[in-house]
Amino acid sequence: MRNDYFTVKSYGESEIILSKSRFITYVNRAETEQEALAFIEKIKKMHANATHNCSCYMIGEHDNIQKANDDGEPSGTAGVPMLEVLKKQGLKDTVVVVTRYFGGIKLGGGGLIRAYGKATSEGITAAQVVERKLHYVMKIAIDYTWLGKVENEIRDSDYILRDINYAEGVQLYVLVVKAEQHAFTDWMTELTSGQAVISFEGEQFLEFIRL
């Protein structure tokens, strides 16, 4: 299972005009090839009269699904440059469609490559890039006498306090980056003089905007 990776936050769109041609970019997250194909088909139906609806997507932990479609543009001038932008930005589980309405001025092979690359970059910026980091959900079971100290220390740290359950004892649920699990356990054990019962309760991804 992947730990940390970059993808787009959500749906985004943008538009640029180059040599009178309109390039409208649509970007979305897609975690399966079926989701990517459905998104592409949706955009193509929206712009059935467009000159081209070029697309690309990259899906999977190891980018094992990569597709690019020039949709009538000269071979290698649209889909592949779009896919290269995804690769350069290290994005996973992402689908892009660039719709072109021809403005009457031919751009040439190099011009098309630059245009589709730029349009893709603009669309990704609109969708926003996030880093998804895998966190462990750690449960800290303690006596109420420890609650104030433990809660304050956690809130002052880089760890994330997700929830507190008040029962016969108290349980704090803390999100810890996977690589820091052992350091967190050692810290909590020392903080409570070994009085805390620490257990792993599951996994959760958190998303952070890439600036």
N, C-alpha and C positions, 0 to 999 in steps of 0.2 A: 504493500500500500504506500502511495506517495505521502510525503510529509509536508513539504512546502512547495508551492508552485504559483506562477502568475497566470492570470486569466483576466477577462473583462468583467467589470462589476455587473453590468446588465446591458439592456438594449441601448443602442445609441445610433444617431444618424447625423450626417453632415453633407454639405454640398459645396462644390467648387466649380468654377467656370474657367475653362482653358481653351483659348482659340475658338470661342463661341460654343464649344461643346459643354453640356452639363454633365457632371459626374456626381451622382447622388450615392452616398455610401450608407449601408446598413450593417450594423455589427450586433452580434448577440452571443451569449454563452450557449454552447451546445455540448452536452456530455455524452451524447451518442450520435452515431452517424444518421440515425433516423430523425433526430431533432434537427440536425444540420440541413438535411435534405428537405424537411418540412418548412424550415425557415426560408430556404432558397426558393422553393416553389411558391410560398406566400408572396415574396417580393416580386417574383416574375409575373404573378397574376396582377399585382398592383400596377406593374409597368409593362403590360402586355404589348404596348405600342412603342416601347423603347427600342433604340437601335441595338443595344446589347445589354444583357444582364450577366455580367461576369462574376464568378464566385470562387471561393476557396474555403477550406476548413482544415483544422488540425485538431485531432481528438485522441485522447488516451494518455496514460501515464508516461509512456515512452514515445509519444507522437506516432504511434503505429498506424494511425489512419490519417493520411494526408491526401487531399484532392484539390485540383485546380481546374477551372473551366474557363476557356477564352470566349465562349459563346459567340463565335463568329469573327472575333478580332483575329488579326494575324497570329499564328501559333507562337506562344511564348511571350506575348506582349501584354497580357492582362492577368490571367489567373496565376501564373507562376510569379510575377513580380508582387502580386498581392500576398501570395503564400510566403514569399521571402520576408515580407514585413513582419508577419507573424513569427517567423523563425528568429529574426534579428531581435525582436522584442521578447522572445522567450515565452510566448503565450500558448497556453494549452486550452483545449475545450472551447475553441472560438471559431465562429463562422462569419464570413464577410461576403456581402454582395455589393458590387459597384454597378449601378445602372447608368448607362450612357445614352444621352440624346445627342446625336451628331449635329454639329453646328455648321457644317459645310466646309470646314478647313481640315485637311488631313494633317495628322501630327507626325506621321512616320513611325517607324519601329521604336526608335529611341524615345521619341516624344510620348508614345503610348505607354512605354514602360515607366517613364517618370510620372506620367499622369495617374496611372492606376496605383503606383506606389504611394504617391502623395495623397490620393483620395483615401486609400486604406489607412494611412497614418492619421489623417484628419478624423476618420470615423472612429478609430480606436481611442483617440483623445476624447471624443464626445462620449464614448461608452465608459471611459475611465478604466484604468488598469488597477487590479487589486492583487495583493499577495495573499494567498490562502495558506495559513499556517496550522498544522495539526497540533492540537492541544489534548493533553490528557485531563480527564475530569477526576480530580483527587478528592476523596471524602476524608475530612478530619473530624473524628469523633472525640470530644473532650467533655470534661466536667464544666459546669457553668462558671466555676471559679477561674477558669482559664480564658473565658470568652473575650473579655475586654482586651487583654494583652494580645491574644492571637489575632483577633479581628483587626485591631489597630496596626499590628505589624504587617499583616497581609495587605491592608489598604495602602500602606506606605511603601509597599514593594512593587515590583513589576508584574507580579502575579495578579490574576483577575478573580475576584470573589464573585461567584455567580449566584450563590444562594446560601441561606442559613435556615436550617430546620430546627425548631425549638420543640423538644420532646422531653423525655426523662433526663436525657443528656442533650447536648447540642451538637449538630453536625454542620460543618461548613463545607461547601462544595467549591473547589478552587480550580481554575483552568491554568494548566501548567504546560509550557512548550515541551514537547516530547523529550528533547535533548536535555532538559533541566529536571526531569523527574527525580533522579537520584539526589541531586543537589537540594531540591525542595524537600524531599523526605528527610534528609539529614538535618536540614535547617529546622524543620518543624519538630523533629525529635529532640533536638537540642533546646529549642525554645520552650518546650513543655516538659523538660526534664524526663523525657520518655513516657509521659502520661497520655500522649495522644495515640489513638488507634488510626493508622493511616491506611487507606485502601484505594485501589484503582477502580473507578466506576464506569469507565467508557472513554470514548474519543469524540472530539468535536473540532470542526474547522472554524477558525475565525478569519475574517477578511480585513485587510489593512490597505488603504489607498496608497498606491505608489506615487510619490510626489515627483 
